[in-house]
């Protein structure tokens, strides 16, 4: 079974995720989408009405890559 990281169609594309910062211990749909798109090689911009969770998601991704 192939995972999202095996789909090269999104590599190098830009994705804007609205509501990408998860609050609390959960992952949230926006954060999940950001993670999956980043795994495909897309450049992901995470936006949220509360910038702290979005910044945290961005920093976490940068640490991993």
SULPE-V795649 format. One record per residue. RES is the residue in one letter. SS is DSSP state (H for helix, E for strand, L for the rest). Layout:
BEGIN
res=RES ss=SS
res=RES ss=SS
END
This chain:
BEGIN
res=X ss=L
res=X ss=L
res=X ss=L
res=X ss=H
res=X ss=H
res=X ss=H
res=X ss=L
res=X ss=H
res=X ss=H
res=X ss=H
res=X ss=L
res=X ss=L
res=X ss=L
res=X ss=E
res=X ss=E
res=X ss=E
res=X ss=E
res=X ss=E
res=X ss=L
res=X ss=L
res=X ss=L
res=X ss=L
res=X ss=L
res=X ss=L
res=X ss=L
res=X ss=L
res=X ss=L
res=X ss=L
res=X ss=H
res=X ss=H
res=X ss=H
res=X ss=H
res=X ss=H
res=X ss=H
res=X ss=H
res=X ss=H
res=X ss=H
res=X ss=H
res=X ss=H
res=X ss=L
res=X ss=L
res=X ss=L
res=X ss=E
res=X ss=E
res=X ss=E
res=X ss=E
res=X ss=E
res=X ss=L
res=X ss=L
res=X ss=L
res=X ss=H
res=X ss=H
res=X ss=H
res=X ss=H
res=X ss=H
res=X ss=H
res=X ss=H
res=X ss=H
res=X ss=H
res=X ss=H
res=X ss=H
res=X ss=H
res=X ss=H
res=X ss=H
res=X ss=L
END
